[in-house]
Amino acid sequence: MSAGPFRAEPDAILARLAELRALDAPTHGGRVLSYVYDPGDAALDELAAAAIRAMQPVNGLDPTTFPSVAALERDLVGFARGLLHGDDEVVGSVTTGGTESCLLAVKTARDVWRAARPDAGAPRLVAPTTAHAAFQKAAHYLGLELDLVPVDADGRVDPEEIVDRLDDDVALVVVSAPSYPVAALDPVEPVAAACAARGIALHVDACIGGLVLPFWPGLPAWDFAVPGVMSVSADLHKYGYAPKGVSVLLQRGRDRQRAQYFATTRWPGYPVVNPTVLGSKSAGPLAAAWAIVQALGAEGFAALADDCRRATAAVRETVAGIEGLRIVGEPAGPLLAVAADETVPADRRVDPHHWADAVRASGWVLQLQPGLAQEGGVRLPPTTHLTITPVTERGLPELLPVLAAGADAVRGVPSVDAAQVLAALPPLGSAPLDSETAAGILAALGLGGGSGALPDRQAPLLALIEAVPAPVAERLLVELLGRLVEPATRVE
Ligand SMILES: Cc1ncc(COP(=O)(O)O)c(C=O)c1O
């Protein structure tokens, strides 16, 4: 290849990229049990890459100029609608991911609610505490009051507690299928019946479960088969095995779904008609997801769900057999949360965060989740999250002994002491932290050194998150991430 106008050879540029990528957690092979969804088939990856390449120059903004975009989207919406028992009144769009699907479900509900009550104040969004944080973001961005319903210690919400909060000011109720933190399948049917009776919209967030729960045996109905479910989000970049940047939001009722759009002819440029948040956007992930759906079909997804189911059963059996740990609640689908078993004496207990750190030292990355004090409810314990993917099954002979050995290594070690964490902090004062002060605190804690790498042991960081007031923890984390992308020197 000619170097042309390049300042460096393409090979050298790509070599540098490969060096940077080598620092990442492995995206294939199942060693990272969150964030990535590996079907374990290199041919699918190749197909997705080729599809992205074919669509690389296309602008997904305008399906009238690029009809291929509309064709691919029609196929994906149709596939998801079939899987999720939607009839012809269910329509939808492809979005860039779960967060965008959730945001748009909230925006739709808010605008439908407002249209009926032009003089009302801010509407309410009711959801269990375990609803994904994307709904906190949506309420924040879109001006809704967030009304979180406490769950029990196993992450289960009592449908009556949701029903009790329904009133005229509720624009949307959200339940999950399943929730991310503990994999609880929320009680869709009773909540949907109550919402329908009051004319309140119900969204089922199946971002993580939407393409795997349809193949999971023994679950109650949770999708459009349930009357009263008005929208469902399902991410193709999770158990749809597509590269990041693609999700589907389905809505019941054309008129309702049109409230999702933003359109304006009131500027001197091209008419803007956006079903989603972005304007110009890549059509690559859409094409990749479409290609994967063409290749797999429902049968292929069912087979991959079977792989997940067998691997999940094996992991659950192993964890259940580890003294000092317990699986939280009744996980639905291929994810689970693990907490300390408080029924055994303290010297036999396994702190889930020490456990995750020990397992990580053996090359398997589990995700630490903080405990949470629920307003007006029980305190949820700290947990460790595992997302199981089809490729997990192949790694079981290595993974299962690592899970057991990790627990043996830390059994009886007390959780990181919050008081000690606080003692290590400079006095916090009551004023909001500015950037310099926040960076100073991070430095005092040995965090935020610039490389971006978190310390090998994350249990102390999680203890910090639990120990300090949420606004302080959030500000510190913002600083950590903000500094991560600051150039060290001026770029010419
Ligand atoms: C239930 C649920 N909802 C929403 C999201 C947000 O999805 P994304 O990270 O694609 O924005 C997730 C992500 O894990 C999820 O599990």
The ligand as an SDF file (V2000), in Angstrom:
LIG
                    3D

 16 16  0  0  0  0  0  0  0  0999 V2000
  -30.9270   -4.5260   31.9400 C   0  0  0  0  0  0  0  0  0  0  0  0
  -30.0360   -3.5470   31.2460 C   0  0  0  0  0  0  0  0  0  0  0  0
  -30.5420   -2.3770   30.8090 N   0  0  0  0  0  0  0  0  0  0  0  0
  -29.7940   -1.4570   30.1980 C   0  0  0  0  0  0  0  0  0  0  0  0
  -28.4370   -1.6540   30.0070 C   0  0  0  0  0  0  0  0  0  0  0  0
  -27.5990   -0.5770   29.3520 C   0  0  0  0  0  0  0  0  0  0  0  0
  -27.0750   -1.0480   28.1610 O   0  0  0  0  0  0  0  0  0  0  0  0
  -25.8410   -0.3670   27.4000 P   0  0  0  0  0  0  0  0  0  0  0  0
  -24.6360   -0.6180   28.2360 O   0  0  0  0  0  0  0  0  0  0  0  0
  -25.8460   -1.0920   26.1000 O   0  0  0  0  0  0  0  0  0  0  0  0
  -26.1180    1.0780   27.2370 O   0  0  0  0  0  0  0  0  0  0  0  0
  -27.8610   -2.8490   30.4600 C   0  0  0  0  0  0  0  0  0  0  0  0
  -26.4180   -3.0900   30.3370 C   0  0  0  0  0  0  0  0  0  0  0  0
  -25.8790   -4.0320   30.8640 O   0  0  0  0  0  0  0  0  0  0  0  0
  -28.6780   -3.8150   31.0990 C   0  0  0  0  0  0  0  0  0  0  0  0
  -28.1720   -4.9600   31.5550 O   0  0  0  0  0  0  0  0  0  0  0  0
  1  2  1  0
  2  3  1  0
  2 15  2  0
  3  4  2  0
  4  5  1  0
  5  6  1  0
  5 12  2  0
  6  7  1  0
  7  8  1  0
  8  9  2  0
  8 10  1  0
  8 11  1  0
 12 13  1  0
 12 15  1  0
 13 14  2  0
 15 16  1  0
M  END
$$$$
